[in-house]
Amino acid sequence: MTDRWALAPAEEGGVDVAPLGPDGLPAGPVRREADLTEAVRSRPGVTRWVWRSTAEVYPRLLATGVRVERGYDIEAAETLLLGHEGRYGEPRSATAALARLRGGPVPPDPPQRQAEPGAQSPLFEPRGTPLPLTDLLAVYAEQQRRTDATAHPDRMRLLTAAESAGMLVAAEMNRAGLPWRADVHRAVLHDLLGERYAGGGEPRRLAELADEVSAAFGRRVRPDLPADVVKAFAQAGIKVSSTRRWEIESVDHPAVKPLIEYKKLYRIWVAHGWSWLQDWVHDGRFRPEFLAGGTVTGRWVTNGGGALQIPKVIRRAAVADPGWRLVVADADQMEPRVLAAISRDPGLMEVAGRETDLYQSVSDRAFSGDRAQAKLAVLGAVYGQTSGDGLKNLAALRRRFPKAVAYVDDAARAGEEGRLVRTWLGRTCPPAARATDDAVEEAGIPLAEEEQTADARQWVPGYASTNARARGRFARNFVVQGSAADWALLLLAALRQTLAGMAAELVFFQHDEVIVHCPEEEAATVAEAIRQAADLAGRLTFGETPVRFPFTTAVVECYADAK
């Protein structure tokens, strides 16, 4: 019996299944099964299922207690292949792929629905009319041919497998949820914001701070309206262009202190206040809708719930179940380590082969022990800060680690010239296209609020389609950040396999941080599993290099205690 099968929900009900041979072609007849769960459960020897979309099928299996070992997500693979072919943005559905294969009109992708607060799996219903399994297999076979035609077929196969594994992990995390104490959350909100007023108005502390801001200006000012605040400063003889913290904190005016405090608390009230708690936390679990590969760099997003931007003070409510612990693992200096692996720079690989502070080691070699300067130089090389002091720092870095700097310089040049730029495994930077201000976040660029100036827009591909330098800066970052995202997928896949026989469950992931919820007695095993998964992911992604990917790991009852 073959260990690879394909399945597709049937239009008349039930599910069609068929075995696949080593070449990916059908190795037997298509069979109609009455029930999806039984079709999978009755074939325990199958190690990989090929299907149209993990989001369409897997949550239904998880709801009945069925877990699969591996999957191949045809629509996720189509996205990667289209990008690799320079066709990013074309319809990615299996139906569209079939139409392209047969030379017919290509239908647009159906719009993605927004996550519904409190829903277990708001995105997994079938996307339009089910595609017959024979058609689905034709698309799958064509994807294998297209993969073989890439410059590095083995890497592309690994990338599609990793992306598919990420889809499984996301579905399982959506099912499990992050442990959350609603009573603790309410207590935190009361401590920060004070009492709630009837009618949904601002809580007491915000109202008090608003009064302080108004008193400082000598007239009524709405601190939640930036234009009103900018106008008030102008009337006081102070010119500011925005109310961003980095701009107003240097202003000498009595309104600044209460205004900054108001903005901080206002964000918590709006983004993670009582309404958020009511919408997103149920039965002791916070369940956002994790979307693997939600950005062009491959980093994840959530379709609701703001899970990737939880303030530390709100993390007090993320508390393990009694007798359980949260194993919180944060990758140490991941992006410069990835740069060492993809550039093959001997000096940087030697530095990144240690599990000690990478920036300190770089500073000892190129910056006379000045760690801060070394960190600015490394991050400047990755993010394109190549003017002023950044240019001087970059020159020092280039002298000591020439291949590393040349690697990102080459990527930037390719981006400026409109050429395709790829991660180590083959994820491809999209061509310039019209983008919006919101795309700064969609692109997965880790900017603090004070850094989100107009210049930050240049980090988004195509914010100004004629700005070649802007795209070059994004391409410079893309090859590092995207390769880091590819590595993280393989980390998750390896960790998921290790945890399969344990009570422990993956409950949270963002960029370079993983949280596992487990019984206290499994915590040490989980921490070691994360370390081993990081090592394995490094070898699988980048081959045999000296580079190591250490984690800072904390075993805690409360998420806020991890850092």
PLY file of the C-alpha trace (Angstrom):
ply
format ascii 1.0
element vertex 563
property float x
property float y
property float z
element edge 562
property int vertex1
property int vertex2
end_header
0.00 0.00 0.00
1.30 3.43 -0.97
1.91 5.89 1.85
0.69 8.89 -0.19
-2.97 9.50 -0.99
-4.98 12.37 -2.41
-8.45 13.45 -1.35
-11.07 15.92 -2.46
-14.52 16.67 -1.03
-17.13 15.62 -3.60
-19.81 18.00 -4.86
-22.56 15.47 -4.11
-21.22 14.85 -0.60
-18.62 12.52 0.78
-15.01 12.53 -0.33
-13.04 11.05 -3.22
-9.69 9.43 -2.44
-6.97 7.80 -4.52
-3.50 6.34 -3.89
-0.51 8.05 -5.48
2.66 6.48 -6.79
6.23 7.73 -6.26
5.81 9.93 -9.35
2.75 11.64 -7.85
0.40 10.06 -10.39
-2.61 7.92 -9.42
-1.59 4.39 -8.48
-5.15 3.09 -8.31
-8.76 4.02 -8.99
-10.55 6.97 -7.40
-12.85 5.78 -4.62
-15.88 7.55 -3.20
-16.07 7.47 0.62
-19.13 8.59 2.54
-17.29 10.34 5.35
-14.11 12.42 5.34
-13.06 11.42 8.85
-13.48 7.70 8.23
-11.70 7.95 4.88
-8.61 9.25 6.66
-8.92 7.30 9.90
-9.27 3.99 8.05
-5.91 4.52 6.36
-3.42 4.85 9.22
-0.52 3.87 6.97
-0.86 7.04 4.89
1.94 9.45 5.87
1.10 12.26 3.42
-2.26 13.53 2.17
-2.49 15.68 -0.94
-5.45 18.07 -0.93
-6.57 21.38 -2.31
-6.36 23.39 0.87
-5.45 22.49 4.44
-7.87 25.16 5.69
-10.67 23.42 3.81
-10.11 19.94 5.20
-7.90 19.72 8.26
-9.99 21.60 10.85
-12.84 19.19 10.11
-10.53 16.26 10.81
-9.17 17.83 14.00
-12.71 18.41 15.25
-13.22 14.63 15.19
-9.86 13.82 16.77
-8.01 12.86 13.57
-4.46 14.10 13.09
-2.45 13.58 9.92
1.31 13.16 9.77
1.98 15.25 6.68
0.08 17.12 4.02
0.61 18.77 0.66
-1.42 21.96 0.23
-1.92 22.49 -3.50
-3.01 26.12 -3.18
-0.09 26.99 -0.91
2.26 25.37 -3.43
0.61 27.29 -6.26
1.32 30.57 -4.48
4.99 29.69 -4.13
5.33 28.52 -7.73
3.59 31.56 -9.16
5.93 33.77 -7.18
8.96 31.82 -8.36
7.81 32.29 -11.95
7.46 36.05 -11.50
3.67 35.87 -11.50
2.99 36.83 -7.89
-0.57 38.07 -7.42
-2.18 35.91 -10.09
-5.11 33.80 -8.84
-3.74 30.99 -6.70
-6.75 28.70 -6.28
-6.67 25.16 -7.58
-9.50 26.11 -9.94
-7.37 28.93 -11.37
-4.38 26.59 -11.70
-6.54 24.11 -13.61
-7.77 26.85 -15.93
-4.20 27.91 -16.68
-3.24 24.30 -17.32
-6.07 23.85 -19.82
-5.79 27.27 -21.43
-9.20 28.49 -20.29
-10.28 31.77 -18.66
-8.75 32.07 -15.20
-11.28 32.87 -12.47
-10.35 35.29 -9.68
-9.73 33.96 -6.20
-12.73 34.14 -3.88
-12.39 36.84 -1.22
-11.06 35.70 2.12
-13.59 36.07 4.86
-12.70 37.81 8.06
-12.30 35.69 11.16
-15.40 35.51 13.32
-14.73 36.15 17.02
-15.28 32.99 19.01
-15.40 30.73 15.96
-13.16 27.68 15.94
-12.34 27.64 12.22
-13.92 30.45 10.23
-11.97 29.82 7.02
-12.16 26.09 6.40
-15.39 25.67 4.44
-14.88 24.71 0.79
-13.82 27.58 -1.48
-16.56 27.50 -4.10
-17.49 24.38 -6.03
-15.42 21.32 -5.09
-12.83 20.38 -7.69
-13.04 16.76 -8.89
-10.12 14.70 -7.65
-9.01 13.84 -11.19
-8.70 17.56 -11.96
-6.94 18.19 -8.68
-4.40 15.48 -9.51
-3.79 17.05 -12.91
-2.88 20.30 -11.14
-0.70 18.39 -8.69
1.18 16.62 -11.49
1.75 19.94 -13.26
3.07 21.44 -10.02
5.60 18.60 -9.79
6.73 19.38 -13.33
7.03 23.10 -12.57
8.95 22.34 -9.40
11.41 20.17 -11.33
11.94 23.09 -13.73
13.10 25.49 -11.02
16.78 26.29 -10.55
16.96 24.27 -7.33
14.17 21.63 -7.40
15.22 20.03 -4.12
15.00 23.35 -2.32
11.62 24.17 -3.84
10.27 20.76 -2.86
11.49 21.37 0.68
9.87 24.80 0.70
6.48 23.54 -0.45
6.66 20.72 2.10
7.57 23.22 4.83
4.77 25.61 3.84
2.31 22.74 3.89
3.57 21.69 7.32
3.06 25.23 8.50
-0.57 25.03 7.40
-1.03 21.92 9.56
0.60 23.62 12.55
-1.57 26.71 12.13
-4.76 24.62 12.06
-3.69 22.71 15.17
-2.81 25.92 17.01
-6.17 27.41 16.06
-7.81 24.33 17.51
-5.77 24.27 20.73
-5.78 27.97 21.60
-3.48 29.84 23.98
-4.50 29.37 27.66
-6.07 32.62 28.82
-7.44 33.72 32.19
-10.31 36.13 31.60
-10.41 37.07 35.30
-6.73 38.04 35.24
-7.26 40.04 32.06
-10.15 41.97 33.64
-8.06 42.71 36.72
-5.21 44.03 34.55
-7.62 46.26 32.63
-9.09 47.61 35.87
-5.62 48.38 37.24
-4.59 50.16 34.05
-7.80 51.84 32.94
-10.00 52.11 36.00
-13.76 51.66 36.00
-15.81 51.32 32.85
-18.52 53.87 32.27
-21.98 52.95 31.03
-22.56 53.34 27.32
-19.15 52.18 26.20
-17.35 55.47 26.72
-13.71 55.82 27.71
-12.84 54.28 31.09
-12.00 56.49 34.04
-8.21 56.68 33.63
-8.44 57.67 29.96
-11.01 60.32 30.79
-8.70 61.71 33.49
-5.73 61.83 31.13
-7.84 63.50 28.44
-8.75 66.18 30.96
-5.07 66.65 31.82
-4.19 67.09 28.14
-6.97 69.63 27.69
-5.94 71.52 30.81
-2.35 71.70 29.59
-3.46 73.27 26.30
-6.02 75.55 27.95
-8.87 74.29 25.79
-10.77 71.11 25.05
-8.58 68.73 23.01
-9.41 65.20 21.87
-6.18 63.22 22.45
-7.55 60.34 20.35
-7.66 62.65 17.31
-4.12 63.32 16.00
-5.25 66.29 13.91
-6.75 67.94 16.99
-3.52 67.44 18.94
-1.31 68.73 16.10
-3.54 71.82 15.86
-3.34 72.38 19.61
0.48 72.22 19.53
0.50 74.67 16.61
-1.64 77.11 18.55
0.89 76.81 21.38
3.65 77.78 18.95
5.05 74.25 18.55
5.21 72.63 15.12
4.79 68.85 14.99
3.76 66.77 12.00
2.25 63.87 13.93
1.55 62.58 17.43
3.99 59.68 17.17
5.89 59.20 20.37
9.34 59.65 18.82
8.28 63.10 17.61
6.46 64.53 20.59
8.50 63.15 23.50
11.24 65.73 22.89
8.73 68.61 22.95
8.81 70.81 26.03
5.12 71.16 26.90
3.04 70.02 29.90
0.64 68.13 27.60
3.33 65.69 26.45
3.48 63.42 29.50
-0.30 62.80 29.85
-0.61 62.55 26.05
1.98 59.77 25.79
0.36 57.92 28.69
-3.07 58.36 27.10
-1.88 56.97 23.76
-0.37 53.90 25.43
-3.49 53.11 27.43
-5.82 53.97 24.57
-4.15 51.35 22.36
-4.62 48.73 25.07
-8.28 49.71 25.55
-9.05 49.57 21.84
-6.89 46.59 20.82
-7.03 44.35 23.92
-9.72 45.79 26.16
-13.00 44.37 27.42
-14.52 44.06 23.94
-11.50 42.10 22.71
-11.77 39.80 25.70
-15.44 39.15 25.00
-14.84 38.52 21.31
-11.71 36.39 21.31
-11.45 34.47 24.60
-13.80 31.56 25.23
-13.59 28.46 27.40
-10.25 29.56 28.81
-8.55 29.87 25.44
-7.56 32.71 23.12
-8.05 31.51 19.55
-6.98 33.88 16.80
-6.93 32.60 13.25
-3.26 31.96 12.47
-2.45 32.16 8.78
0.81 30.52 7.75
2.69 32.41 5.04
0.42 35.41 5.38
3.03 37.92 4.19
5.22 38.06 1.12
8.25 37.17 3.23
6.55 34.03 4.51
5.98 35.36 8.01
2.69 34.53 9.66
-0.23 36.81 10.41
-3.49 36.37 12.27
-6.86 36.95 10.68
-8.26 38.74 13.72
-7.45 38.95 17.40
-4.14 40.81 17.12
-2.24 37.82 18.49
1.13 38.97 17.16
0.97 42.34 18.93
-0.01 41.47 22.49
1.45 44.05 24.94
3.53 42.55 27.72
1.18 43.83 30.38
-1.72 41.94 28.75
0.39 38.78 28.57
-0.20 38.44 32.32
-3.50 36.83 31.36
-1.81 34.05 29.36
-1.54 31.52 32.18
-0.94 27.78 31.92
-3.53 25.31 33.15
-3.05 23.96 36.69
-0.15 21.49 36.71
0.94 22.68 33.26
3.59 25.13 32.08
4.28 27.39 29.13
7.63 26.72 27.45
8.45 30.04 25.79
11.36 29.87 23.35
12.76 32.96 21.64
15.39 32.56 18.89
18.56 34.51 19.63
19.62 37.00 16.94
18.01 34.88 14.25
18.34 37.16 11.23
22.11 37.80 11.43
22.60 34.07 11.92
20.52 33.44 8.82
22.62 36.00 6.94
25.72 34.04 7.92
24.18 30.81 6.61
22.96 32.15 3.26
26.03 34.29 2.51
28.52 31.59 3.52
30.76 34.33 4.88
33.52 32.42 6.77
33.98 35.05 9.46
30.30 35.57 10.16
29.63 31.81 10.12
32.37 31.35 12.70
30.75 34.00 14.90
27.28 32.56 14.33
28.53 29.09 15.18
28.62 30.07 18.82
25.64 30.10 21.13
26.92 33.28 22.76
25.97 36.88 22.03
26.52 37.32 18.30
26.60 41.11 18.41
29.29 41.09 21.09
31.39 38.73 19.00
30.98 40.96 15.95
31.90 44.00 18.01
35.09 42.33 19.24
36.17 41.76 15.63
35.10 44.92 13.87
33.98 47.59 16.35
36.55 47.60 19.15
34.14 45.97 21.55
31.29 48.46 20.98
28.29 46.10 20.94
25.77 48.83 20.18
27.66 49.89 17.07
28.01 46.28 15.95
24.28 45.67 16.31
23.46 48.83 14.37
25.84 47.78 11.61
24.44 44.25 11.27
20.81 45.36 11.32
21.66 48.25 9.02
23.06 45.80 6.48
19.87 43.75 6.67
17.36 46.62 6.70
19.15 49.04 4.43
20.23 51.77 6.84
23.12 52.85 4.64
23.32 56.62 5.19
24.97 58.76 7.88
26.46 56.69 10.68
24.92 53.64 9.06
27.21 54.04 6.07
30.29 54.23 8.30
29.18 51.19 10.29
28.46 49.28 7.11
31.95 50.01 5.79
33.48 48.57 8.95
31.26 45.51 8.65
32.18 45.07 4.98
35.89 45.03 5.78
35.45 42.21 8.29
32.60 40.24 6.71
32.76 41.02 2.97
30.71 38.09 1.67
27.83 38.76 4.07
27.55 42.42 3.08
28.00 41.59 -0.60
25.11 39.11 -0.39
22.57 41.70 0.75
24.11 44.35 -1.52
23.59 42.04 -4.50
19.99 41.44 -3.45
19.38 45.17 -3.17
20.87 45.76 -6.61
18.70 43.02 -8.11
15.66 44.59 -6.52
16.53 48.03 -7.86
16.90 46.57 -11.34
13.53 44.81 -11.15
14.98 41.31 -11.12
13.46 38.53 -9.03
15.01 37.99 -5.61
14.64 34.71 -3.73
15.17 33.26 -0.31
17.58 30.38 0.12
14.81 27.83 -0.51
13.20 29.76 -3.37
10.43 31.96 -1.95
10.38 34.93 -4.31
10.09 38.64 -3.66
7.11 39.99 -5.65
7.64 42.59 -8.35
6.86 46.23 -7.67
3.15 46.90 -7.39
0.92 49.52 -5.88
0.88 49.24 -2.08
-0.77 51.08 0.78
0.42 52.42 4.09
-0.96 49.30 5.76
1.38 47.16 3.68
4.25 48.07 6.02
2.75 45.63 8.49
1.58 43.21 5.82
5.13 42.92 4.54
6.16 41.58 7.92
8.71 44.30 8.66
9.29 44.50 12.43
8.96 48.22 13.09
8.22 49.78 16.43
5.65 52.56 16.35
8.26 55.27 16.59
9.96 53.88 13.47
6.81 53.86 11.33
7.53 57.13 9.59
6.86 57.92 5.97
10.29 56.51 5.19
9.15 53.11 6.43
6.84 52.93 3.41
9.91 52.56 1.25
10.46 49.13 2.81
7.31 47.86 1.10
7.65 46.50 -2.43
6.06 48.93 -4.84
4.92 51.59 -2.36
6.10 53.92 -5.09
6.43 51.74 -8.15
8.99 54.07 -9.66
11.20 54.13 -6.57
13.84 51.56 -7.46
15.84 52.26 -4.35
12.84 51.52 -2.16
12.42 48.12 -3.75
16.13 47.52 -3.40
15.89 48.12 0.34
13.01 45.68 0.59
14.84 43.05 -1.48
17.89 43.40 0.80
15.71 42.60 3.78
13.66 39.97 1.98
16.49 37.52 1.34
17.29 37.43 5.05
13.87 37.71 6.63
12.29 35.36 4.10
15.01 32.75 4.60
14.47 33.08 8.34
10.76 32.42 7.80
11.58 29.33 5.75
13.85 28.06 8.53
11.12 28.71 11.11
8.66 26.56 9.14
11.04 23.62 9.27
11.58 24.24 12.97
7.83 24.03 13.53
7.53 20.92 11.39
10.29 19.13 13.30
8.91 20.21 16.67
5.40 19.13 15.70
6.62 15.63 14.89
8.46 15.34 18.23
5.44 16.49 20.21
3.07 14.08 18.42
3.35 11.41 21.10
3.17 13.79 24.05
0.47 15.73 25.85
2.30 18.95 24.95
0.77 21.15 22.27
2.01 24.05 20.18
-0.16 27.04 21.04
1.63 30.14 19.73
4.14 31.22 17.11
5.38 34.57 15.85
8.45 35.09 13.68
11.12 33.90 16.14
9.11 32.88 19.21
7.38 29.58 19.96
5.16 28.69 22.91
4.35 25.12 23.90
1.74 24.31 26.57
2.62 21.11 28.38
2.36 19.24 31.67
5.04 20.38 34.08
6.83 17.01 33.89
7.21 17.36 30.10
8.70 20.87 30.19
12.37 19.83 30.16
11.74 17.39 27.31
9.94 20.10 25.33
12.78 22.59 25.84
15.28 20.03 24.54
12.96 19.20 21.63
12.95 22.87 20.61
16.76 22.96 20.68
17.01 19.83 18.54
14.34 21.06 16.13
16.29 24.31 15.64
19.46 22.37 14.82
17.64 20.08 12.41
15.90 23.00 10.71
19.26 24.70 10.23
20.74 21.63 8.53
17.68 21.00 6.37
17.37 24.61 5.26
20.96 25.67 4.74
22.92 22.42 4.58
25.91 21.67 6.76
27.29 24.96 8.08
28.87 25.97 11.40
25.90 28.28 12.08
23.82 27.55 15.17
20.34 28.81 16.03
20.12 28.92 19.83
16.98 29.79 21.77
16.45 31.57 25.05
13.91 29.30 26.71
11.82 29.95 29.79
9.50 27.55 31.57
6.82 29.67 33.19
3.25 29.63 34.40
2.55 33.08 32.96
3.62 34.33 29.52
4.55 37.76 30.90
7.22 36.15 33.12
9.17 34.81 30.12
10.99 38.07 29.37
0 1
1 2
2 3
3 4
4 5
5 6
6 7
7 8
8 9
9 10
10 11
11 12
12 13
13 14
14 15
15 16
16 17
17 18
18 19
19 20
20 21
21 22
22 23
23 24
24 25
25 26
26 27
27 28
28 29
29 30
30 31
31 32
32 33
33 34
34 35
35 36
36 37
37 38
38 39
39 40
40 41
41 42
42 43
43 44
44 45
45 46
46 47
47 48
48 49
49 50
50 51
51 52
52 53
53 54
54 55
55 56
56 57
57 58
58 59
59 60
60 61
61 62
62 63
63 64
64 65
65 66
66 67
67 68
68 69
69 70
70 71
71 72
72 73
73 74
74 75
75 76
76 77
77 78
78 79
79 80
80 81
81 82
82 83
83 84
84 85
85 86
86 87
87 88
88 89
89 90
90 91
91 92
92 93
93 94
94 95
95 96
96 97
97 98
98 99
99 100
100 101
101 102
102 103
103 104
104 105
105 106
106 107
107 108
108 109
109 110
110 111
111 112
112 113
113 114
114 115
115 116
116 117
117 118
118 119
119 120
120 121
121 122
122 123
123 124
124 125
125 126
126 127
127 128
128 129
129 130
130 131
131 132
132 133
133 134
134 135
135 136
136 137
137 138
138 139
139 140
140 141
141 142
142 143
143 144
144 145
145 146
146 147
147 148
148 149
149 150
150 151
151 152
152 153
153 154
154 155
155 156
156 157
157 158
158 159
159 160
160 161
161 162
162 163
163 164
164 165
165 166
166 167
167 168
168 169
169 170
170 171
171 172
172 173
173 174
174 175
175 176
176 177
177 178
178 179
179 180
180 181
181 182
182 183
183 184
184 185
185 186
186 187
187 188
188 189
189 190
190 191
191 192
192 193
193 194
194 195
195 196
196 197
197 198
198 199
199 200
200 201
201 202
202 203
203 204
204 205
205 206
206 207
207 208
208 209
209 210
210 211
211 212
212 213
213 214
214 215
215 216
216 217
217 218
218 219
219 220
220 221
221 222
222 223
223 224
224 225
225 226
226 227
227 228
228 229
229 230
230 231
231 232
232 233
233 234
234 235
235 236
236 237
237 238
238 239
239 240
240 241
241 242
242 243
243 244
244 245
245 246
246 247
247 248
248 249
249 250
250 251
251 252
252 253
253 254
254 255
255 256
256 257
257 258
258 259
259 260
260 261
261 262
262 263
263 264
264 265
265 266
266 267
267 268
268 269
269 270
270 271
271 272
272 273
273 274
274 275
275 276
276 277
277 278
278 279
279 280
280 281
281 282
282 283
283 284
284 285
285 286
286 287
287 288
288 289
289 290
290 291
291 292
292 293
293 294
294 295
295 296
296 297
297 298
298 299
299 300
300 301
301 302
302 303
303 304
304 305
305 306
306 307
307 308
308 309
309 310
310 311
311 312
312 313
313 314
314 315
315 316
316 317
317 318
318 319
319 320
320 321
321 322
322 323
323 324
324 325
325 326
326 327
327 328
328 329
329 330
330 331
331 332
332 333
333 334
334 335
335 336
336 337
337 338
338 339
339 340
340 341
341 342
342 343
343 344
344 345
345 346
346 347
347 348
348 349
349 350
350 351
351 352
352 353
353 354
354 355
355 356
356 357
357 358
358 359
359 360
360 361
361 362
362 363
363 364
364 365
365 366
366 367
367 368
368 369
369 370
370 371
371 372
372 373
373 374
374 375
375 376
376 377
377 378
378 379
379 380
380 381
381 382
382 383
383 384
384 385
385 386
386 387
387 388
388 389
389 390
390 391
391 392
392 393
393 394
394 395
395 396
396 397
397 398
398 399
399 400
400 401
401 402
402 403
403 404
404 405
405 406
406 407
407 408
408 409
409 410
410 411
411 412
412 413
413 414
414 415
415 416
416 417
417 418
418 419
419 420
420 421
421 422
422 423
423 424
424 425
425 426
426 427
427 428
428 429
429 430
430 431
431 432
432 433
433 434
434 435
435 436
436 437
437 438
438 439
439 440
440 441
441 442
442 443
443 444
444 445
445 446
446 447
447 448
448 449
449 450
450 451
451 452
452 453
453 454
454 455
455 456
456 457
457 458
458 459
459 460
460 461
461 462
462 463
463 464
464 465
465 466
466 467
467 468
468 469
469 470
470 471
471 472
472 473
473 474
474 475
475 476
476 477
477 478
478 479
479 480
480 481
481 482
482 483
483 484
484 485
485 486
486 487
487 488
488 489
489 490
490 491
491 492
492 493
493 494
494 495
495 496
496 497
497 498
498 499
499 500
500 501
501 502
502 503
503 504
504 505
505 506
506 507
507 508
508 509
509 510
510 511
511 512
512 513
513 514
514 515
515 516
516 517
517 518
518 519
519 520
520 521
521 522
522 523
523 524
524 525
525 526
526 527
527 528
528 529
529 530
530 531
531 532
532 533
533 534
534 535
535 536
536 537
537 538
538 539
539 540
540 541
541 542
542 543
543 544
544 545
545 546
546 547
547 548
548 549
549 550
550 551
551 552
552 553
553 554
554 555
555 556
556 557
557 558
558 559
559 560
560 561
561 562
